[in-house]
C-alpha cells in the first residue's frame, strides 16, 4: 500500500471531499477514475510506465470540471 497510494493521492481526496456535495463528489469521482484509466491506457503506449499518477490525472479531470462549470457548460456541478 505504501508504494501504490501516495500522500498526494490522500491529500487530493481529502481536499476534494469537502469541495462538493456527497452525490456530486461520488459521480465526479467515478467519472474521474474512468477518465484516469482511459488516459493512462492511451498514454501508456507512449511512456511505457507501470504506475498510474492518479492524483495528477484526477487533478486534470477536476480542473476540467471546474473550468466547465465556470464557463457555463456544467451549470449544476455543486447541487445534485
N, C-alpha and C positions, 0 to 999 in steps of 0.2 A: 504494500500500500504506500510506503514511503517513496518509492521510486516512480509510482504512477500518478499519484494525486499530490500536486504541489501546493504550496502556500498561496500562490497566485490564484489557483482554482478556488480554494476555500474563501479567500477574501472577495473574489468576484461574486461567488454565490451568495455570500453574506450581504454584500452591498446591494445586489440586485433584488434580494428577497424583500428589502424594505422600500424598494423603489416602485413597486407595482402592487395592485390588489392580488389576492391569492389566485383567483381564476386567471387573470391576465398573465401573471408570472408563470403559472403552470403551462398555459398554452404557448407562451413565447419561449419558455424553456425547452419544451418538447420540439418545437419547430427549430429552435436554435441548435439542439443536438442533431437533428436531421440535417440541418444546414452544415454543421461542422463535419459530420460524417461524409456528406456529399463532397464538400470542398476538399477534405483530406484525401478521399479516394481519387478525386480529379487531379490534385496536386502531387499525389504520391508517385505517380508515374514519372514526374519530372524531378523530384527531390530525392526519392529513394530513402525516406526516413521512416523509422519504425514507430516512433511515438507520435501522439497526436497533441499538438499545442492547443488544448481545449479552451483555456482561458483566452487565448488570442483569437480563436475562431468565434467564440461566444461574444467577445468584446466587439468584434466586427459586426456580428449579427445584431446585437443590441444597439450598436451605433447606427446601423441602417434602419432599425425600427424607430429609434428616436428621430432620425432625420425624416423618415416617412411621416411621423406624427407632426413634426414641426412644419413641414411643407403642406400639410393637409391631406396627405394620401391615406393616413390611418387616423381618422378623427376620434375613435373611441379606444385608444390604446390603454388608458388608465381605468376605464369603467367597463367592466364586463361581469 
